[in-house]
Structure formats: structure tokens, C-alpha cells
């Protein structure tokens, strides 16, 4: 991807890409049948994780997107709105 010199690319948000070392990072096509979306909003919920509850991570990044598609080229299954947590 093309990013500015002051930006570090972390990962694609949607699509078929699988990143070594973390199978849950991206790969939304395999996990949720989501190939791509149009515009979206990413929000940090601002909560601090409570170390006394190690099985639950209260700190979360929430992603809301509009039109969502299940295949390349805005084809396939069409979902109007999608939320990722």
C-alpha cells in the first residue's frame, strides 16, 4: 500500500490476507466471508483492561463500515452495514 513517510502500515482491515504469527489478524474473507467494504470508522472504546479478569479484554477497537461485499470487485454477498469488534 502507499502510505506517507510518517505512517507505519500495520495490516489490511478486510480481505483474504493471512498474516503469519497471528491467524486472527485480518483474513475476514475466511472468517466472516467479508472481502471488502467501503467507508468505515475505527474507534478505540477507551476502556482500560482489568488485569483481574485475564479471560476478558475490556480494551477493544471497534470498526463500523458501510456496504460490505463477499467477493472481489464489489460482487458476491452484499451486506449493508457491518460491525467488527
N, C-alpha and C positions, 0 to 999 in steps of 0.2 A: 504494500500500500504506500501511497505518497503521503508523508506527514511532514510537518515543519521541523526545522532543526531542533527546536526546543521541546518536541513531543517524542515520547517513547511509545512505540507500538507494543501493546500487550497481547491482544488476541482479537480475532473476529468475534462478533457477538452471535451471529447466526450462520448456518450453513453446514456443510458436510465435513469440515476440517476437524481432525482429531489431533490433539497436542500430546506428545509423549510426556509421560510423567504425571499427567492428570487427565484421565478419560472423561471427567465431568466438565472440563473446560471446553466450551463451545459444543461441537457435534450435535447441534439442535436438530439436524435432519434425522440422525439415528435415534435420538432420544425422544423427540416430540413431533417428528415429521414436519419441521419448520425449516424451509430452505432459505427464506429471506423475508424481509419486511421493508416497509417504507419508513417514514419518520418515526422517531421514538424519543422518550425521555428517560434518563437514568437518574435515580435518586438514592442517596445514602439515607437509611432510616434514622441515623443519628444516635442509635442506641449503643451503649457500651455493653460489651459481653460480660455476663456474670460468671466468674470462674467457679462458683459453687454449683453451677449446672453444666458440667462438661459435655453432656449429650445434646444440649441445645445451644446454638449460636444465635444470640439475640441481635447481634450486629448483622445487618443484611443490606445488600444492594438490590434495589427494586427497579425493574425495567418495564415500561409500558410502551407498546408500539401499536401502530395503526394497522393498515392492511397487511396481512400475513399470508404467505404462499408456501405450498408444499413442493414446488418444482422450480427449476431454473427458468428465468425469463418471465417471472410473474405468472406462472401457469400452475396447474395442479390444484390441490385443495386450497380454497380461499377461506380465510378466517378474518372477520372484520377487525377485531381487537384482540391483542394477546398480552398477557402479563407474565413476566418471569420474576422469580424470587431466588 
